[in-house]
Amino acid sequence: MNFKVLKNIKLKYYAILILGVALLILYYAINPSTVNFLPKCPLYLTTGFYCPGCGSQRATHHLLNFNFLGVAQQNVLYILGLLFIAYHFFIIAFNFVFKKNIYNYTYHPKTPIIILIIVIIFWVLRNITIYPFSLLAPN
């Protein structure tokens, strides 16, 4: 592999890292509920229905400010997604540190189907305006 290509790959990863840190700082400092320059959900703006990701920007803000109740009030699926990602990296780290070979269910062939079913059910339920389903809508 050419040195110039390696340098460009490293540069790309540094740029992604810098952009990620800048976004984390932005979402830590600014509550998306109080500003208009952050993107809004196009599905909600056009149809009035909440998508499965609605409230994720506000949930990220609350998470970075350690307001876990605020995260849950914005998007419960966000918490499940974070737990899923944490499980994935925990199994990888555990296998690496302890030289084990514990199966990581994130690689199971049926995992994407199960995730899709959960997302669709959540999507439908959060758009029902009757209590207790109305609690799933972002605040």
A tleap script that builds the chain and sets N, CA, C and O, in Angstrom:
source leaprc.protein.ff14SB
mol = sequence {
  NMET ASN PHE LYS VAL LEU LYS ASN ILE LYS
  LEU LYS TYR TYR ALA ILE LEU ILE LEU GLY
  VAL ALA LEU LEU ILE LEU TYR TYR ALA ILE
  ASN PRO SER THR VAL ASN PHE LEU PRO LYS
  CYS PRO LEU TYR LEU THR THR GLY PHE TYR
  CYS PRO GLY CYS GLY SER GLN ARG ALA THR
  HIE HIE LEU LEU ASN PHE ASN PHE LEU GLY
  VAL ALA GLN GLN ASN VAL LEU TYR ILE LEU
  GLY LEU LEU PHE ILE ALA TYR HIE PHE PHE
  ILE ILE ALA PHE ASN PHE VAL PHE LYS LYS
  ASN ILE TYR ASN TYR THR TYR HIE PRO LYS
  THR PRO ILE ILE ILE LEU ILE ILE VAL ILE
  ILE PHE TRP VAL LEU ARG ASN ILE THR ILE
  TYR PRO PHE SER LEU LEU ALA PRO CASN
}
set mol.1.N position { 0.845 -1.179 0.000 }
set mol.1.CA position { 0.000 0.000 0.000 }
set mol.1.C position { 0.889 1.242 0.000 }
set mol.1.O position { 1.915 1.286 0.678 }
set mol.2.N position { 0.501 2.192 -0.729 }
set mol.2.CA position { 1.247 3.424 -0.911 }
set mol.2.C position { 1.164 4.289 0.359 }
set mol.2.O position { 0.122 4.351 1.010 }
set mol.3.N position { 2.279 4.954 0.697 }
set mol.3.CA position { 2.320 5.824 1.883 }
set mol.3.C position { 1.311 6.958 1.772 }
set mol.3.O position { 0.690 7.344 2.762 }
set mol.4.N position { 1.151 7.491 0.559 }
set mol.4.CA position { 0.213 8.596 0.359 }
set mol.4.C position { -1.222 8.138 0.639 }
set mol.4.O position { -2.015 8.891 1.203 }
set mol.5.N position { -1.553 6.910 0.249 }
set mol.5.CA position { -2.885 6.376 0.506 }
set mol.5.C position { -3.094 6.210 2.011 }
set mol.5.O position { -4.157 6.546 2.533 }
set mol.6.N position { -2.073 5.689 2.714 }
set mol.6.CA position { -2.162 5.533 4.168 }
set mol.6.C position { -2.348 6.882 4.859 }
set mol.6.O position { -3.130 7.006 5.802 }
set mol.7.N position { -1.630 7.876 4.383 }
set mol.7.CA position { -1.741 9.214 4.961 }
set mol.7.C position { -3.155 9.761 4.769 }
set mol.7.O position { -3.704 10.384 5.678 }
set mol.8.N position { -3.750 9.532 3.595 }
set mol.8.CA position { -5.109 10.002 3.330 }
set mol.8.C position { -6.131 9.270 4.201 }
set mol.8.O position { -7.106 9.869 4.654 }
set mol.9.N position { -5.906 7.963 4.436 }
set mol.9.CA position { -6.807 7.198 5.298 }
set mol.9.C position { -6.731 7.732 6.722 }
set mol.9.O position { -7.766 7.941 7.356 }
set mol.10.N position { -5.521 7.956 7.236 }
set mol.10.CA position { -5.371 8.508 8.582 }
set mol.10.C position { -6.025 9.878 8.681 }
set mol.10.O position { -6.696 10.178 9.669 }
set mol.11.N position { -5.836 10.697 7.679 }
set mol.11.CA position { -6.417 12.031 7.662 }
set mol.11.C position { -7.942 11.948 7.706 }
set mol.11.O position { -8.593 12.727 8.402 }
set mol.12.N position { -8.498 11.010 6.969 }
set mol.12.CA position { -9.950 10.826 6.959 }
set mol.12.C position { -10.456 10.460 8.354 }
set mol.12.O position { -11.462 11.002 8.812 }
set mol.13.N position { -9.763 9.546 9.029 }
set mol.13.CA position { -10.188 9.141 10.366 }
set mol.13.C position { -10.023 10.277 11.381 }
set mol.13.O position { -10.857 10.425 12.274 }
set mol.14.N position { -8.988 11.060 11.261 }
set mol.14.CA position { -8.825 12.222 12.138 }
set mol.14.C position { -9.939 13.240 11.902 }
set mol.14.O position { -10.455 13.830 12.851 }
set mol.15.N position { -10.303 13.442 10.648 }
set mol.15.CA position { -11.379 14.380 10.332 }
set mol.15.C position { -12.704 13.891 10.916 }
set mol.15.O position { -13.474 14.686 11.454 }
set mol.16.N position { -12.974 12.589 10.812 }
set mol.16.CA position { -14.199 12.025 11.380 }
set mol.16.C position { -14.182 12.169 12.896 }
set mol.16.O position { -15.205 12.506 13.493 }
set mol.17.N position { -13.045 11.922 13.525 }
set mol.17.CA position { -12.924 12.056 14.974 }
set mol.17.C position { -13.166 13.502 15.416 }
set mol.17.O position { -13.888 13.744 16.383 }
set mol.18.N position { -12.572 14.443 14.720 }
set mol.18.CA position { -12.746 15.867 15.054 }
set mol.18.C position { -14.206 16.281 14.868 }
set mol.18.O position { -14.756 17.000 15.702 }
set mol.19.N position { -14.832 15.835 13.788 }
set mol.19.CA position { -16.239 16.149 13.552 }
set mol.19.C position { -17.117 15.542 14.646 }
set mol.19.O position { -18.040 16.194 15.134 }
set mol.20.N position { -16.834 14.296 15.031 }
set mol.20.CA position { -17.602 13.647 16.092 }
set mol.20.C position { -17.489 14.369 17.416 }
set mol.20.O position { -18.488 14.563 18.108 }
set mol.21.N position { -16.273 14.770 17.777 }
set mol.21.CA position { -16.068 15.506 19.036 }
set mol.21.C position { -16.774 16.861 18.978 }
set mol.21.O position { -17.367 17.296 19.966 }
set mol.22.N position { -16.711 17.526 17.825 }
set mol.22.CA position { -17.388 18.820 17.675 }
set mol.22.C position { -18.900 18.657 17.823 }
set mol.22.O position { -19.553 19.496 18.444 }
set mol.23.N position { -19.465 17.582 17.257 }
set mol.23.CA position { -20.898 17.342 17.402 }
set mol.23.C position { -21.273 17.037 18.853 }
set mol.23.O position { -22.311 17.488 19.336 }
set mol.24.N position { -20.435 16.275 19.540 }
set mol.24.CA position { -20.696 15.994 20.953 }
set mol.24.C position { -20.683 17.273 21.784 }
set mol.24.O position { -21.533 17.462 22.654 }
set mol.25.N position { -19.733 18.135 21.518 }
set mol.25.CA position { -19.671 19.418 22.234 }
set mol.25.C position { -20.901 20.261 21.912 }
set mol.25.O position { -21.478 20.887 22.802 }
set mol.26.N position { -21.301 20.278 20.643 }
set mol.26.CA position { -22.480 21.040 20.227 }
set mol.26.C position { -23.728 20.532 20.950 }
set mol.26.O position { -24.494 21.324 21.498 }
set mol.27.N position { -23.932 19.205 20.951 }
set mol.27.CA position { -25.127 18.647 21.582 }
set mol.27.C position { -25.055 18.705 23.104 }
set mol.27.O position { -26.091 18.687 23.769 }
set mol.28.N position { -23.878 18.774 23.654 }
set mol.28.CA position { -23.754 18.960 25.100 }
set mol.28.C position { -24.193 20.378 25.482 }
set mol.28.O position { -24.912 20.576 26.461 }
set mol.29.N position { -23.753 21.345 24.700 }
set mol.29.CA position { -23.959 22.747 25.054 }
set mol.29.C position { -25.327 23.282 24.634 }
set mol.29.O position { -25.875 24.165 25.294 }
set mol.30.N position { -25.882 22.754 23.539 }
set mol.30.CA position { -27.102 23.335 22.980 }
set mol.30.C position { -28.244 22.326 23.042 }
set mol.30.O position { -28.111 21.199 22.565 }
set mol.31.N position { -29.348 22.730 23.622 }
set mol.31.CA position { -30.543 21.901 23.657 }
set mol.31.C position { -31.273 22.073 22.326 }
set mol.31.O position { -31.691 23.185 22.001 }
set mol.32.N position { -31.437 20.997 21.547 }
set mol.32.CA position { -32.102 21.118 20.246 }
set mol.32.C position { -33.541 21.631 20.323 }
set mol.32.O position { -34.087 22.088 19.319 }
set mol.33.N position { -34.151 21.562 21.489 }
set mol.33.CA position { -35.522 22.071 21.646 }
set mol.33.C position { -35.572 23.586 21.588 }
set mol.33.O position { -36.619 24.159 21.290 }
set mol.34.N position { -34.456 24.242 21.870 }
set mol.34.CA position { -34.472 25.699 22.004 }
set mol.34.C position { -33.883 26.441 20.811 }
set mol.34.O position { -33.857 27.672 20.803 }
set mol.35.N position { -33.407 25.707 19.799 }
set mol.35.CA position { -32.804 26.369 18.639 }
set mol.35.C position { -33.490 25.891 17.365 }
set mol.35.O position { -34.146 24.850 17.352 }
set mol.36.N position { -33.333 26.658 16.307 }
set mol.36.CA position { -33.963 26.313 15.026 }
set mol.36.C position { -32.970 25.887 13.951 }
set mol.36.O position { -33.395 25.482 12.869 }
set mol.37.N position { -31.669 25.963 14.206 }
set mol.37.CA position { -30.708 25.664 13.148 }
set mol.37.C position { -30.350 24.179 13.040 }
set mol.37.O position { -29.728 23.774 12.057 }
set mol.38.N position { -30.725 23.363 14.020 }
set mol.38.CA position { -30.473 21.928 13.927 }
set mol.38.C position { -31.578 21.280 13.094 }
set mol.38.O position { -32.715 21.752 13.103 }
set mol.39.N position { -31.252 20.199 12.370 }
set mol.39.CA position { -32.251 19.606 11.472 }
set mol.39.C position { -33.449 19.036 12.226 }
set mol.39.O position { -33.319 18.509 13.331 }
set mol.40.N position { -34.597 19.153 11.610 }
set mol.40.CA position { -35.838 18.598 12.144 }
set mol.40.C position { -36.153 17.306 11.386 }
set mol.40.O position { -35.639 17.079 10.290 }
set mol.41.N position { -36.993 16.473 11.974 }
set mol.41.CA position { -37.377 15.214 11.343 }
set mol.41.C position { -38.248 15.496 10.121 }
set mol.41.O position { -39.324 16.077 10.260 }
set mol.42.N position { -37.806 15.097 8.925 }
set mol.42.CA position { -38.603 15.371 7.727 }
set mol.42.C position { -39.929 14.606 7.708 }
set mol.42.O position { -40.918 15.105 7.171 }
set mol.43.N position { -39.964 13.402 8.286 }
set mol.43.CA position { -41.218 12.643 8.319 }
set mol.43.C position { -42.242 13.349 9.197 }
set mol.43.O position { -43.408 13.473 8.821 }
set mol.44.N position { -41.810 13.813 10.368 }
set mol.44.CA position { -42.731 14.513 11.272 }
set mol.44.C position { -43.203 15.832 10.655 }
set mol.44.O position { -44.373 16.193 10.778 }
set mol.45.N position { -42.299 16.546 9.998 }
set mol.45.CA position { -42.665 17.829 9.399 }
set mol.45.C position { -43.669 17.666 8.269 }
set mol.45.O position { -44.525 18.528 8.072 }
set mol.46.N position { -43.574 16.563 7.519 }
set mol.46.CA position { -44.464 16.383 6.372 }
set mol.46.C position { -45.745 15.640 6.708 }
set mol.46.O position { -46.785 15.903 6.105 }
set mol.47.N position { -45.688 14.707 7.668 }
set mol.47.CA position { -46.872 13.876 7.938 }
set mol.47.C position { -47.474 14.093 9.320 }
set mol.47.O position { -48.655 13.813 9.528 }
set mol.48.N position { -46.686 14.585 10.262 }
set mol.48.CA position { -47.163 14.712 11.633 }
set mol.48.C position { -47.005 13.442 12.445 }
set mol.48.O position { -47.404 13.395 13.609 }
set mol.49.N position { -46.419 12.398 11.835 }
set mol.49.CA position { -46.167 11.141 12.541 }
set mol.49.C position { -44.725 11.108 13.037 }
set mol.49.O position { -43.806 11.574 12.362 }
set mol.50.N position { -44.549 10.549 14.227 }
set mol.50.CA position { -43.202 10.400 14.774 }
set mol.50.C position { -42.528 9.192 14.148 }
set mol.50.O position { -43.125 8.120 14.046 }
set mol.51.N position { -41.276 9.369 13.726 }
set mol.51.CA position { -40.495 8.224 13.238 }
set mol.51.C position { -39.822 7.570 14.450 }
set mol.51.O position { -39.862 8.133 15.544 }
set mol.52.N position { -39.210 6.404 14.281 }
set mol.52.CA position { -38.550 5.762 15.421 }
set mol.52.C position { -37.401 6.589 16.001 }
set mol.52.O position { -37.029 6.397 17.159 }
set mol.53.N position { -36.841 7.493 15.222 }
set mol.53.CA position { -35.709 8.286 15.690 }
set mol.53.C position { -36.084 9.650 16.226 }
set mol.53.O position { -35.221 10.375 16.720 }
set mol.54.N position { -37.345 10.016 16.140 }
set mol.54.CA position { -37.762 11.337 16.633 }
set mol.54.C position { -37.407 11.483 18.111 }
set mol.54.O position { -37.700 10.607 18.924 }
set mol.55.N position { -36.785 12.583 18.435 }
set mol.55.CA position { -36.370 12.858 19.809 }
set mol.55.C position { -34.934 12.456 20.083 }
set mol.55.O position { -34.440 12.670 21.190 }
set mol.56.N position { -34.251 11.879 19.105 }
set mol.56.CA position { -32.877 11.406 19.344 }
set mol.56.C position { -31.880 12.539 19.565 }
set mol.56.O position { -30.938 12.394 20.343 }
set mol.57.N position { -32.083 13.663 18.884 }
set mol.57.CA position { -31.175 14.793 19.123 }
set mol.57.C position { -31.333 15.304 20.546 }
set mol.57.O position { -30.342 15.559 21.231 }
set mol.58.N position { -32.561 15.453 20.989 }
set mol.58.CA position { -32.802 15.902 22.359 }
set mol.58.C position { -32.328 14.850 23.360 }
set mol.58.O position { -31.809 15.189 24.423 }
set mol.59.N position { -32.510 13.566 23.018 }
set mol.59.CA position { -32.039 12.490 23.894 }
set mol.59.C position { -30.517 12.526 24.018 }
set mol.59.O position { -29.977 12.299 25.100 }
set mol.60.N position { -29.828 12.808 22.915 }
set mol.60.CA position { -28.363 12.917 22.954 }
set mol.60.C position { -27.945 14.060 23.876 }
set mol.60.O position { -27.018 13.919 24.673 }
set mol.61.N position { -28.634 15.187 23.759 }
set mol.61.CA position { -28.347 16.330 24.643 }
set mol.61.C position { -28.536 15.929 26.106 }
set mol.61.O position { -27.685 16.220 26.947 }
set mol.62.N position { -29.642 15.267 26.404 }
set mol.62.CA position { -29.912 14.854 27.785 }
set mol.62.C position { -28.887 13.826 28.262 }
set mol.62.O position { -28.453 13.876 29.413 }
set mol.63.N position { -28.500 12.906 27.398 }
set mol.63.CA position { -27.511 11.895 27.772 }
set mol.63.C position { -26.162 12.540 28.100 }
set mol.63.O position { -25.525 12.183 29.091 }
set mol.64.N position { -25.737 13.472 27.279 }
set mol.64.CA position { -24.460 14.138 27.520 }
set mol.64.C position { -24.481 14.999 28.780 }
set mol.64.O position { -23.431 15.307 29.343 }
set mol.65.N position { -25.677 15.386 29.222 }
set mol.65.CA position { -25.830 16.150 30.452 }
set mol.65.C position { -26.275 15.264 31.616 }
set mol.65.O position { -26.697 15.769 32.656 }
set mol.66.N position { -26.180 13.943 31.442 }
set mol.66.CA position { -26.499 12.942 32.475 }
set mol.66.C position { -27.926 13.039 32.993 }
set mol.66.O position { -28.179 12.777 34.169 }
set mol.67.N position { -28.850 13.411 32.134 }
set mol.67.CA position { -30.271 13.462 32.469 }
set mol.67.C position { -30.926 12.226 31.847 }
set mol.67.O position { -31.482 12.302 30.751 }
set mol.68.N position { -30.859 11.091 32.546 }
set mol.68.CA position { -31.319 9.831 31.983 }
set mol.68.C position { -32.838 9.763 31.863 }
set mol.68.O position { -33.359 9.104 30.963 }
set mol.69.N position { -33.545 10.434 32.753 }
set mol.69.CA position { -34.997 10.503 32.631 }
set mol.69.C position { -35.377 11.279 31.371 }
set mol.69.O position { -36.324 10.916 30.673 }
set mol.70.N position { -34.642 12.338 31.087 }
set mol.70.CA position { -34.870 13.114 29.866 }
set mol.70.C position { -34.637 12.286 28.612 }
set mol.70.O position { -35.353 12.434 27.622 }
set mol.71.N position { -33.637 11.416 28.654 }
set mol.71.CA position { -33.375 10.518 27.520 }
set mol.71.C position { -34.581 9.618 27.303 }
set mol.71.O position { -35.050 9.470 26.175 }
set mol.72.N position { -35.085 9.016 28.372 }
set mol.72.CA position { -36.227 8.113 28.273 }
set mol.72.C position { -37.483 8.847 27.808 }
set mol.72.O position { -38.294 8.277 27.078 }
set mol.73.N position { -37.651 10.086 28.215 }
set mol.73.CA position { -38.830 10.850 27.808 }
set mol.73.C position { -38.790 11.207 26.325 }
set mol.73.O position { -39.836 11.383 25.702 }
set mol.74.N position { -37.608 11.314 25.766 }
set mol.74.CA position { -37.491 11.671 24.357 }
set mol.74.C position { -37.599 10.464 23.434 }
set mol.74.O position { -38.303 10.512 22.425 }
set mol.75.N position { -36.898 9.375 23.780 }
set mol.75.CA position { -36.903 8.213 22.898 }
set mol.75.C position { -36.412 6.986 23.670 }
set mol.75.O position { -35.218 6.850 23.936 }
set mol.76.N position { -37.330 6.104 24.023 }
set mol.76.CA position { -36.983 4.888 24.764 }
set mol.76.C position { -36.139 3.957 23.894 }
set mol.76.O position { -35.264 3.254 24.399 }
set mol.77.N position { -36.401 3.953 22.596 }
set mol.77.CA position { -35.643 3.095 21.679 }
set mol.77.C position { -34.169 3.497 21.646 }
set mol.77.O position { -33.300 2.659 21.404 }
set mol.78.N position { -33.896 4.742 21.882 }
set mol.78.CA position { -32.522 5.250 21.950 }
set mol.78.C position { -31.750 4.522 23.053 }
set mol.78.O position { -30.597 4.133 22.864 }
set mol.79.N position { -32.397 4.342 24.205 }
set mol.79.CA position { -31.763 3.640 25.319 }
set mol.79.C position { -31.504 2.186 24.946 }
set mol.79.O position { -30.429 1.653 25.222 }
set mol.80.N position { -32.486 1.546 24.319 }
set mol.80.CA position { -32.292 0.158 23.892 }
set mol.80.C position { -31.139 0.042 22.888 }
set mol.80.O position { -30.358 -0.908 22.931 }
set mol.81.N position { -31.050 1.011 21.997 }
set mol.81.CA position { -29.948 1.012 21.034 }
set mol.81.C position { -28.601 1.164 21.720 }
set mol.81.O position { -27.639 0.485 21.364 }
set mol.82.N position { -28.529 2.051 22.702 }
set mol.82.CA position { -27.275 2.220 23.448 }
set mol.82.C position { -26.905 0.947 24.210 }
set mol.82.O position { -25.734 0.569 24.261 }
set mol.83.N position { -27.901 0.288 24.799 }
set mol.83.CA position { -27.635 -0.966 25.508 }
set mol.83.C position { -27.159 -2.049 24.547 }
set mol.83.O position { -26.277 -2.839 24.885 }
set mol.84.N position { -27.734 -2.086 23.363 }
set mol.84.CA position { -27.327 -3.060 22.343 }
set mol.84.C position { -25.874 -2.827 21.924 }
set mol.84.O position { -25.091 -3.772 21.822 }
set mol.85.N position { -25.525 -1.579 21.687 }
set mol.85.CA position { -24.143 -1.236 21.312 }
set mol.85.C position { -23.189 -1.541 22.465 }
set mol.85.O position { -22.095 -2.061 22.242 }
set mol.86.N position { -23.591 -1.224 23.686 }
set mol.86.CA position { -22.752 -1.513 24.860 }
set mol.86.C position { -22.530 -3.014 25.003 }
set mol.86.O position { -21.416 -3.452 25.292 }
set mol.87.N position { -23.589 -3.809 24.802 }
set mol.87.CA position { -23.450 -5.266 24.852 }
set mol.87.C position { -22.426 -5.748 23.822 }
set mol.87.O position { -21.554 -6.561 24.129 }
set mol.88.N position { -22.547 -5.239 22.609 }
set mol.88.CA position { -21.640 -5.629 21.523 }
set mol.88.C position { -20.182 -5.371 21.902 }
set mol.88.O position { -19.343 -6.264 21.784 }
set mol.89.N position { -19.882 -4.166 22.353 }
set mol.89.CA position { -18.500 -3.837 22.694 }
set mol.89.C position { -18.036 -4.531 23.973 }
set mol.89.O position { -16.852 -4.836 24.114 }
set mol.90.N position { -18.951 -4.781 24.901 }
set mol.90.CA position { -18.592 -5.520 26.110 }
set mol.90.C position { -18.155 -6.940 25.765 }
set mol.90.O position { -17.148 -7.420 26.284 }
set mol.91.N position { -18.896 -7.610 24.902 }
set mol.91.CA position { -18.541 -8.985 24.516 }
set mol.91.C position { -17.206 -8.998 23.783 }
set mol.91.O position { -16.381 -9.879 24.027 }
set mol.92.N position { -16.980 -8.053 22.902 }
set mol.92.CA position { -15.697 -7.971 22.190 }
set mol.92.C position { -14.558 -7.765 23.178 }
set mol.92.O position { -13.545 -8.461 23.107 }
set mol.93.N position { -14.712 -6.820 24.099 }
set mol.93.CA position { -13.663 -6.531 25.079 }
set mol.93.C position { -13.447 -7.721 26.014 }
set mol.93.O position { -12.308 -8.074 26.317 }
set mol.94.N position { -14.534 -8.336 26.469 }
set mol.94.CA position { -14.429 -9.490 27.368 }
set mol.94.C position { -13.687 -10.637 26.692 }
set mol.94.O position { -12.809 -11.254 27.295 }
set mol.95.N position { -14.035 -10.919 25.451 }
set mol.95.CA position { -13.350 -11.984 24.709 }
set mol.95.C position { -11.869 -11.665 24.507 }
set mol.95.O position { -11.018 -12.553 24.578 }
set mol.96.N position { -11.575 -10.404 24.259 }
set mol.96.CA position { -10.184 -10.011 24.034 }
set mol.96.C position { -9.375 -10.095 25.321 }
set mol.96.O position { -8.275 -10.649 25.324 }
set mol.97.N position { -9.897 -9.561 26.399 }
set mol.97.CA position { -9.162 -9.496 27.664 }
set mol.97.C position { -8.974 -10.886 28.273 }
set mol.97.O position { -7.881 -11.233 28.719 }
set mol.98.N position { -10.046 -11.676 28.287 }
set mol.98.CA position { -9.986 -12.966 28.962 }
set mol.98.C position { -9.724 -14.132 28.014 }
set mol.98.O position { -9.783 -15.293 28.418 }
set mol.99.N position { -9.434 -13.819 26.754 }
set mol.99.CA position { -9.122 -14.846 25.742 }
set mol.99.C position { -10.226 -15.904 25.675 }
set mol.99.O position { -9.952 -17.100 25.584 }
set mol.100.N position { -11.467 -15.442 25.722 }
set mol.100.CA position { -12.631 -16.318 25.632 }
set mol.100.C position { -13.210 -16.236 24.231 }
set mol.100.O position { -12.757 -15.451 23.398 }
set mol.101.N position { -14.204 -17.048 23.991 }
set mol.101.CA position { -14.888 -17.027 22.706 }
set mol.101.C position { -16.399 -17.061 22.935 }
set mol.101.O position { -17.099 -17.920 22.400 }
set mol.102.N position { -16.886 -16.123 23.732 }
set mol.102.CA position { -18.313 -16.036 23.998 }
set mol.102.C position { -18.997 -15.508 22.744 }
set mol.102.O position { -18.554 -14.528 22.145 }
set mol.103.N position { -20.091 -16.175 22.354 }
set mol.103.CA position { -20.789 -15.793 21.130 }
set mol.103.C position { -21.442 -14.419 21.288 }
set mol.103.O position { -22.105 -14.144 22.288 }
set mol.104.N position { -21.246 -13.579 20.303 }
set mol.104.CA position { -21.814 -12.238 20.281 }
set mol.104.C position { -23.099 -12.286 19.450 }
set mol.104.O position { -23.050 -12.440 18.229 }
set mol.105.N position { -24.233 -12.154 20.113 }
set mol.105.CA position { -25.519 -12.273 19.424 }
set mol.105.C position { -25.800 -11.129 18.459 }
set mol.105.O position { -26.768 -11.195 17.700 }
set mol.106.N position { -24.990 -10.095 18.468 }
set mol.106.CA position { -25.182 -9.046 17.471 }
set mol.106.C position { -24.858 -9.559 16.074 }
set mol.106.O position { -25.282 -8.965 15.082 }
set mol.107.N position { -24.108 -10.659 15.986 }
set mol.107.CA position { -23.754 -11.247 14.691 }
set mol.107.C position { -24.706 -12.370 14.281 }
set mol.107.O position { -24.524 -12.961 13.216 }
set mol.108.N position { -25.702 -12.676 15.088 }
set mol.108.CA position { -26.637 -13.744 14.758 }
set mol.108.C position { -27.431 -13.350 13.514 }
set mol.108.O position { -27.819 -12.189 13.382 }
set mol.109.N position { -27.680 -14.287 12.604 }
set mol.109.CA position { -28.394 -13.942 11.362 }
set mol.109.C position { -29.802 -13.379 11.579 }
set mol.109.O position { -30.299 -12.638 10.731 }
set mol.110.N position { -30.445 -13.709 12.680 }
set mol.110.CA position { -31.809 -13.223 12.921 }
set mol.110.C position { -31.841 -11.885 13.661 }
set mol.110.O position { -32.910 -11.293 13.808 }
set mol.111.N position { -30.703 -11.406 14.121 }
set mol.111.CA position { -30.662 -10.150 14.875 }
set mol.111.C position { -31.223 -8.966 14.078 }
set mol.111.O position { -32.014 -8.203 14.632 }
set mol.112.N position { -30.852 -8.778 12.808 }
set mol.112.CA position { -31.438 -7.636 12.074 }
set mol.112.C position { -32.954 -7.729 11.930 }
set mol.112.O position { -33.645 -6.710 11.945 }
set mol.113.N position { -33.464 -8.930 11.793 }
set mol.113.CA position { -34.916 -9.101 11.662 }
set mol.113.C position { -35.603 -8.737 12.975 }
set mol.113.O position { -36.633 -8.062 12.977 }
set mol.114.N position { -35.029 -9.187 14.090 }
set mol.114.CA position { -35.605 -8.870 15.402 }
set mol.114.C position { -35.565 -7.364 15.652 }
set mol.114.O position { -36.528 -6.787 16.156 }
set mol.115.N position { -34.448 -6.732 15.298 }
set mol.115.CA position { -34.333 -5.275 15.463 }
set mol.115.C position { -35.367 -4.562 14.607 }
set mol.115.O position { -36.009 -3.620 15.072 }
set mol.116.N position { -35.537 -4.996 13.363 }
set mol.116.CA position { -36.531 -4.384 12.476 }
set mol.116.C position { -37.940 -4.514 13.052 }
set mol.116.O position { -38.714 -3.558 13.008 }
set mol.117.N position { -38.279 -5.680 13.587 }
set mol.117.CA position { -39.603 -5.889 14.182 }
set mol.117.C position { -39.797 -4.958 15.380 }
set mol.117.O position { -40.855 -4.346 15.526 }
set mol.118.N position { -38.783 -4.853 16.233 }
set mol.118.CA position { -38.871 -3.964 17.406 }
set mol.118.C position { -39.059 -2.512 16.972 }
set mol.118.O position { -39.876 -1.790 17.542 }
set mol.119.N position { -38.298 -2.088 15.959 }
set mol.119.CA position { -38.394 -0.700 15.476 }
set mol.119.C position { -39.781 -0.422 14.895 }
set mol.119.O position { -40.359 0.634 15.156 }
set mol.120.N position { -40.320 -1.356 14.111 }
set mol.120.CA position { -41.643 -1.141 13.511 }
set mol.120.C position { -42.727 -1.097 14.586 }
set mol.120.O position { -43.615 -0.246 14.540 }
set mol.121.N position { -42.656 -2.014 15.552 }
set mol.121.CA position { -43.646 -2.004 16.643 }
set mol.121.C position { -43.559 -0.691 17.427 }
set mol.121.O position { -44.584 -0.087 17.744 }
set mol.122.N position { -42.344 -0.255 17.738 }
set mol.122.CA position { -42.157 1.012 18.446 }
set mol.122.C position { -42.715 2.175 17.631 }
set mol.122.O position { -43.365 3.067 18.177 }
set mol.123.N position { -42.460 2.162 16.321 }
set mol.123.CA position { -42.914 3.212 15.428 }
set mol.123.C position { -44.438 3.325 15.450 }
set mol.123.O position { -44.987 4.424 15.517 }
set mol.124.N position { -45.104 2.190 15.394 }
set mol.124.CA position { -46.569 2.201 15.402 }
set mol.124.C position { -47.090 2.650 16.770 }
set mol.124.O position { -47.969 3.508 16.856 }
set mol.125.N position { -46.545 2.065 17.833 }
set mol.125.CA position { -47.059 2.356 19.175 }
set mol.125.C position { -46.857 3.813 19.579 }
set mol.125.O position { -47.711 4.387 20.255 }
set mol.126.N position { -45.746 4.417 19.179 }
set mol.126.CA position { -45.498 5.796 19.620 }
set mol.126.C position { -46.389 6.808 18.906 }
set mol.126.O position { -46.453 7.969 19.310 }
set mol.127.N position { -47.076 6.379 17.852 }
set mol.127.CA position { -47.990 7.269 17.148 }
set mol.127.C position { -49.445 7.076 17.556 }
set mol.127.O position { -50.334 7.727 17.008 }
set mol.128.N position { -49.694 6.186 18.515 }
set mol.128.CA position { -51.038 6.022 19.072 }
set mol.128.C position { -51.184 7.057 20.186 }
set mol.128.O position { -50.378 7.105 21.115 }
set mol.129.N position { -52.213 7.873 20.077 }
set mol.129.CA position { -52.358 9.005 21.013 }
set mol.129.C position { -53.080 8.646 22.301 }
set mol.129.O position { -53.404 9.529 23.096 }
set mol.130.N position { -53.333 7.380 22.514 }
set mol.130.CA position { -54.033 6.926 23.716 }
set mol.130.C position { -53.003 6.524 24.767 }
set mol.130.O position { -51.989 5.896 24.460 }
set mol.131.N position { -53.290 6.906 26.034 }
set mol.131.CA position { -52.424 6.515 27.142 }
set mol.131.C position { -52.450 4.999 27.252 }
set mol.131.O position { -53.538 4.442 27.113 }
set mol.132.N position { -51.385 4.293 27.483 }
set mol.132.CA position { -50.024 4.652 27.836 }
set mol.132.C position { -49.099 4.814 26.645 }
set mol.132.O position { -47.925 5.145 26.809 }
set mol.133.N position { -49.634 4.575 25.412 }
set mol.133.CA position { -48.780 4.657 24.236 }
set mol.133.C position { -48.307 6.088 23.972 }
set mol.133.O position { -47.249 6.291 23.376 }
set mol.134.N position { -49.071 7.060 24.406 }
set mol.134.CA position { -48.689 8.457 24.211 }
set mol.134.C position { -47.401 8.801 24.981 }
set mol.134.O position { -46.742 9.795 24.677 }
set mol.135.N position { -47.053 7.984 25.967 }
set mol.135.CA position { -45.794 8.209 26.700 }
set mol.135.C position { -44.573 7.946 25.825 }
set mol.135.O position { -43.478 8.425 26.119 }
set mol.136.N position { -44.764 7.177 24.742 }
set mol.136.CA position { -43.637 6.867 23.847 }
set mol.136.C position { -43.309 8.030 22.911 }
set mol.136.O position { -42.221 8.069 22.336 }
set mol.137.N position { -44.221 8.960 22.753 }
set mol.137.CA position { -43.976 10.128 21.897 }
set mol.137.C position { -42.964 11.048 22.570 }
set mol.137.O position { -42.972 11.190 23.793 }
set mol.138.N position { -42.099 11.668 21.788 }
set mol.138.CA position { -41.100 12.569 22.400 }
set mol.138.C position { -41.774 13.786 23.024 }
set mol.138.O position { -42.779 14.283 22.515 }
set mol.139.N position { -41.208 14.258 24.132 }
set mol.139.CA position { -41.740 15.436 24.834 }
set mol.139.C position { -41.049 16.682 24.336 }
set mol.139.O position { -41.351 17.782 24.799 }
savepdb mol mol.pdb
quit
